[in-house]
């Protein structure tokens, strides 16, 4: 799906973008200062496998060798995994990221769907599962113990666990450090949402080393450009120094949630991360257009998520000032 994601502010003239689930740039000014002074060579090819930044990622998370490949954004990992297991039957709980379905179907695989509450019943019908944790678009978080029980019980199933928003949770339920123990899990991670640089397009897919050669046989070379490699190396060289203050940001997230809940004619789902799935009494497409036209504010129309309605939309927490602008606009429109 090329269209239908958040972060489509290139189409509009907006002042506040609530459609993309990243930490606001204001929390990452130190990183941006580092990047502005970064120098690298565009005249030579980068490493075909981005091996230096892969090793730094593995070292940072204490992962075994040959357990990770770098990706041109997390989306590459979704399509890579779907190709690895092409022809299998995939299970996707809904609502969730639509790219999972698109990727599986691109490679001719059958896809079945279920609500998350029916997962353990439907899992018997599949061979591979896409799980987003925390989930996009509602921020629901599955606990590590529950996931491990599924992985151990259904050891003949392959689990793709999308953890691109895990760094934006106060509770760390990651399974990244279990790839050495379990052969049936593949973990997707991204650093660009946490560091507010989604345009860099850099992610990682981690797995048990027994899969390394097979993954490499499907992974095309030079998918990571020199700029992304150097920024990745910069981040892992200065991680503690430049990482955003997630505790302070999540305090703002909590305040934003409470304010959203108080708006008339608006339902808001509780979330474990920085974005919220909402439902109003106005169609989300109309609400989005009104916010753009009258307030220069962009939200994510969530009506194209399987299982949701024409009245659902998603918003990601921004700065307190921007949050206040959205809250005022919603109060005025939904009164």
C-alpha positions as CSV (number, residue, x, y, z in Angstrom):
1,X,0.0,0.0,0.0
2,X,1.8,3.1,-1.2
3,X,-1.1,5.4,-0.1
4,X,-3.2,5.3,3.1
5,X,-0.5,5.6,5.7
6,X,0.0,8.4,8.2
7,X,2.8,10.9,7.6
8,X,1.3,12.1,4.4
9,X,1.9,15.8,5.2
10,X,3.7,16.2,1.9
11,X,0.2,16.4,0.3
12,X,-1.0,19.3,2.5
13,X,0.0,22.6,4.0
14,X,-0.2,21.8,7.7
15,X,1.4,23.3,10.9
16,X,0.8,20.3,13.2
17,X,1.1,16.7,12.0
18,X,-0.7,14.2,14.3
19,X,-0.8,11.5,11.6
20,X,2.7,9.9,12.1
21,X,3.6,8.0,15.2
22,X,7.0,9.4,15.9
23,X,8.5,11.3,18.9
24,X,8.2,15.0,18.1
25,X,11.4,16.5,16.7
26,X,11.6,18.9,19.6
27,X,12.7,15.9,21.8
28,X,15.6,15.1,19.5
29,X,17.4,18.4,18.8
30,X,20.7,17.0,20.0
31,X,20.6,14.3,17.4
32,X,19.7,16.7,14.7
33,X,22.7,18.8,15.6
34,X,24.9,15.8,15.3
35,X,23.5,14.9,11.9
36,X,24.0,18.5,10.6
37,X,27.7,18.1,11.2
38,X,27.9,14.6,9.7
39,X,30.2,14.1,6.7
40,X,30.3,11.1,4.5
41,X,31.2,10.1,1.0
42,X,28.5,9.9,-1.7
43,X,31.0,9.1,-4.4
44,X,31.5,5.5,-3.3
45,X,29.1,2.5,-2.9
46,X,28.0,1.8,0.7
47,X,28.5,-1.6,2.3
48,X,26.1,-4.0,0.5
49,X,24.8,-5.3,3.8
50,X,25.4,-2.3,6.1
51,X,27.4,-4.7,8.2
52,X,28.9,-2.0,10.5
53,X,25.6,-0.7,11.7
54,X,24.2,-4.2,12.0
55,X,27.1,-5.2,14.3
56,X,26.5,-2.0,16.4
57,X,22.8,-2.9,16.6
58,X,23.6,-6.4,17.7
59,X,26.1,-5.2,20.3
60,X,23.7,-2.6,21.6
61,X,21.0,-5.2,22.2
62,X,23.4,-8.0,23.2
63,X,22.3,-10.2,20.2
64,X,24.3,-13.1,18.8
65,X,26.3,-12.8,15.5
66,X,24.4,-13.5,12.3
67,X,21.0,-12.7,13.9
68,X,20.1,-9.4,12.2
69,X,19.8,-7.7,8.8
70,X,19.4,-4.0,8.2
71,X,16.4,-2.7,6.3
72,X,15.4,0.2,4.2
73,X,12.8,1.1,6.7
74,X,10.8,-1.4,8.7
75,X,8.4,-2.0,5.7
76,X,11.2,-3.8,3.9
77,X,11.3,-6.4,6.7
78,X,7.5,-7.0,6.4
79,X,7.9,-7.8,2.7
80,X,11.1,-9.8,3.2
81,X,9.4,-12.0,5.8
82,X,6.3,-12.5,3.6
83,X,8.6,-13.6,0.8
84,X,10.6,-16.0,3.1
85,X,7.4,-17.9,3.9
86,X,5.5,-17.4,0.6
87,X,2.7,-19.9,0.0
88,X,2.1,-20.4,3.7
89,X,-1.2,-19.5,5.4
90,X,-0.9,-16.3,7.3
91,X,-3.0,-15.2,10.3
92,X,-3.3,-11.4,11.0
93,X,-5.3,-10.2,14.0
94,X,-7.3,-7.0,13.4
95,X,-7.3,-4.1,13.5
96,X,-3.6,-3.9,12.6
97,X,-1.1,-2.5,10.0
98,X,-2.5,-3.1,6.5
99,X,1.0,-3.7,5.1
100,X,1.0,-7.2,6.5
101,X,-1.9,-8.3,4.4
102,X,-0.5,-6.5,1.3
103,X,2.9,-8.2,1.7
104,X,1.4,-11.7,2.2
105,X,-0.9,-11.4,-0.8
106,X,1.9,-10.1,-3.0
107,X,3.6,-13.4,-2.7
108,X,0.5,-15.5,-3.2
109,X,-0.1,-16.5,0.4
110,X,-3.5,-17.1,1.8
111,X,-4.5,-14.7,4.6
112,X,-7.0,-15.3,7.4
113,X,-8.1,-12.7,10.0
114,X,-9.4,-12.7,13.5
115,X,-10.0,-10.4,16.5
116,X,-7.1,-10.6,19.0
117,X,-9.5,-12.2,21.5
118,X,-9.9,-15.1,19.0
119,X,-6.2,-15.5,18.4
120,X,-5.6,-18.8,20.3
121,X,-8.6,-20.4,18.5
122,X,-7.6,-19.3,15.0
123,X,-3.9,-20.0,15.4
124,X,-4.4,-23.7,14.7
125,X,-5.5,-22.7,11.1
126,X,-2.3,-20.9,10.1
127,X,1.4,-21.5,9.7
128,X,2.7,-17.9,10.1
129,X,1.4,-15.0,12.2
130,X,1.9,-11.2,12.0
131,X,1.7,-9.6,15.4
132,X,2.2,-5.9,16.0
133,X,3.3,-5.2,19.6
134,X,2.4,-2.5,20.6
135,X,-0.3,-2.6,18.0
136,X,-1.0,0.0,15.4
137,X,-3.5,1.6,15.4
138,X,-4.8,1.2,19.0
139,X,-1.6,0.9,21.0
140,X,-2.5,-2.4,22.6
141,X,0.4,-4.2,24.2
142,X,0.8,-7.9,24.6
143,X,2.9,-9.0,27.6
144,X,6.1,-11.0,27.1
145,X,4.9,-14.0,29.2
146,X,1.8,-14.4,27.0
147,X,3.7,-14.2,23.8
148,X,6.3,-16.7,25.0
149,X,3.6,-19.1,26.0
150,X,2.2,-18.9,22.4
151,X,5.7,-19.4,20.9
152,X,6.4,-22.4,23.1
153,X,3.0,-24.0,22.7
154,X,2.9,-23.5,18.9
155,X,6.5,-24.2,18.1
156,X,5.6,-25.3,14.6
157,X,4.2,-21.8,13.8
158,X,6.4,-18.8,12.7
159,X,5.8,-15.5,14.6
160,X,6.6,-12.1,13.0
161,X,6.5,-9.6,15.9
162,X,6.6,-6.0,14.8
163,X,8.1,-4.0,17.7
164,X,8.7,-0.7,15.9
165,X,6.9,1.2,18.7
166,X,8.4,-0.8,21.6
167,X,10.8,2.1,22.4
168,X,7.8,4.3,22.8
169,X,6.4,2.3,25.7
170,X,7.2,2.6,29.4
171,X,6.7,-1.1,29.8
172,X,9.3,-3.1,27.8
173,X,7.7,-6.3,26.6
174,X,10.3,-6.9,23.8
175,X,11.2,-10.4,22.7
176,X,14.4,-9.2,20.9
177,X,16.7,-11.0,23.4
178,X,14.9,-14.3,22.8
179,X,15.9,-14.8,19.2
180,X,18.8,-17.0,20.3
181,X,16.5,-19.3,22.2
182,X,13.6,-19.7,19.8
183,X,13.8,-20.5,16.1
184,X,10.2,-19.5,15.3
185,X,10.4,-15.8,16.0
186,X,11.4,-12.9,13.8
187,X,11.5,-9.4,15.5
188,X,11.1,-6.2,13.6
189,X,12.6,-3.0,15.1
190,X,13.1,0.6,14.0
191,X,15.2,3.4,15.4
192,X,13.8,6.2,13.3
193,X,10.4,6.6,15.1
194,X,12.2,6.9,18.4
195,X,14.7,9.4,17.1
196,X,12.2,11.4,14.9
197,X,13.9,10.6,11.6
198,X,11.5,8.4,9.6
199,X,12.8,9.9,6.4
200,X,16.2,8.1,7.0
201,X,14.5,4.7,6.4
202,X,16.5,2.4,8.7
203,X,15.2,-0.7,10.5
204,X,16.3,-4.1,11.5
205,X,15.0,-7.7,11.4
206,X,16.4,-10.1,14.0
207,X,16.0,-13.9,14.2
208,X,17.7,-17.0,15.3
209,X,21.1,-17.4,13.5
210,X,19.9,-20.7,12.0
211,X,17.9,-18.6,9.5
212,X,20.8,-16.3,8.6
213,X,21.9,-17.7,5.2
214,X,18.3,-18.2,4.1
215,X,17.4,-14.6,4.9
216,X,20.5,-13.4,3.1
217,X,19.5,-15.3,0.0
218,X,16.3,-13.3,-0.2
219,X,17.7,-9.9,1.0
220,X,18.7,-7.7,-1.9
221,X,22.1,-5.8,-1.5
222,X,22.6,-2.1,-1.1
223,X,19.2,-1.4,0.2
224,X,20.6,0.9,2.9
225,X,22.2,4.1,1.5
226,X,25.3,5.8,2.8
227,X,23.4,8.5,4.7
228,X,21.3,6.0,6.6
229,X,24.3,3.9,7.5
230,X,26.3,6.8,8.8
231,X,23.3,8.1,10.8
232,X,22.8,4.6,12.3
233,X,26.4,4.4,13.3
234,X,26.1,7.9,14.8
235,X,23.1,6.9,16.9
236,X,24.6,3.7,18.3
237,X,27.9,5.5,19.1
238,X,26.1,8.1,21.1
239,X,22.8,6.3,22.1
240,X,22.6,7.3,25.8
241,X,23.7,10.8,25.0
242,X,21.1,11.6,22.3
243,X,18.1,9.4,23.1
244,X,15.0,11.3,23.9
245,X,13.7,11.6,27.4
246,X,10.9,9.1,27.0
247,X,9.7,9.4,30.6
248,X,9.1,13.1,30.2
249,X,7.4,12.6,26.8
250,X,5.1,9.8,28.1
251,X,4.0,12.2,30.9
252,X,2.8,14.5,28.1
253,X,1.2,11.5,26.4
254,X,-0.8,10.7,29.5
255,X,-2.0,14.3,29.9
256,X,-3.0,14.3,26.2
257,X,-5.0,11.1,26.7
258,X,-6.9,12.6,29.6
259,X,-7.7,15.7,27.7
260,X,-8.9,13.8,24.7
261,X,-11.2,11.7,26.9
262,X,-12.9,14.9,28.1
263,X,-14.1,15.9,24.6
264,X,-17.8,15.6,23.9
265,X,-18.8,13.1,21.2
266,X,-15.3,11.5,21.1
267,X,-14.4,8.0,22.2
268,X,-10.7,7.3,22.9
269,X,-9.0,3.9,23.4
270,X,-6.4,3.6,26.1
271,X,-2.9,3.0,24.6
272,X,0.4,1.8,25.9
273,X,2.3,4.1,23.6
274,X,2.1,7.6,22.1
275,X,-0.8,7.3,19.8
276,X,-4.5,6.9,20.3
277,X,-7.3,5.4,18.3
278,X,-10.4,7.6,18.4
279,X,-14.0,7.5,17.1
280,X,-16.2,10.5,16.7
281,X,-19.7,11.2,15.4
282,X,-18.3,12.6,12.2
283,X,-16.8,10.6,9.3
284,X,-13.0,10.6,9.7
285,X,-12.5,11.7,6.1
286,X,-14.6,14.7,6.6
287,X,-13.0,15.4,10.0
288,X,-9.6,15.2,8.5
289,X,-10.4,17.6,5.7
290,X,-12.0,20.1,8.1
291,X,-8.9,20.0,10.4
292,X,-6.6,20.5,7.4
293,X,-8.7,23.3,5.8
294,X,-9.6,25.3,8.9
295,X,-6.8,24.5,11.4
296,X,-3.8,23.3,9.3
297,X,-3.8,20.1,11.5
298,X,-3.3,16.6,10.0
299,X,-4.7,13.4,11.6
300,X,-4.7,9.8,10.4
301,X,-8.0,8.7,8.9
302,X,-8.1,5.1,10.2
303,X,-11.2,4.0,8.3
304,X,-9.0,1.8,6.0
305,X,-7.9,-0.4,8.9
306,X,-9.7,-3.8,8.7
307,X,-12.3,-4.0,11.4
308,X,-12.7,-0.3,12.0
309,X,-15.4,2.1,10.8
310,X,-15.6,5.3,8.7
311,X,-15.6,7.2,12.0
312,X,-12.3,6.0,13.4
313,X,-9.1,8.1,13.3
314,X,-5.7,8.0,15.0
315,X,-3.7,10.8,16.6
316,X,-0.1,10.8,17.8
317,X,1.0,12.9,20.8
318,X,2.9,16.0,19.8
319,X,4.2,18.9,21.9
320,X,2.0,20.4,24.6
321,X,1.4,23.5,22.4
322,X,0.4,21.4,19.3
323,X,-1.7,19.1,21.5
324,X,-3.7,22.1,22.8
325,X,-4.3,23.3,19.2
326,X,-5.8,19.9,18.3
327,X,-7.9,19.7,21.4
328,X,-9.4,23.2,20.8
329,X,-10.2,22.3,17.2
330,X,-11.8,19.0,18.1
331,X,-13.9,20.6,20.8
332,X,-15.1,23.2,18.3
333,X,-15.9,20.7,15.5
334,X,-17.5,17.9,17.7
335,X,-19.5,20.2,20.0
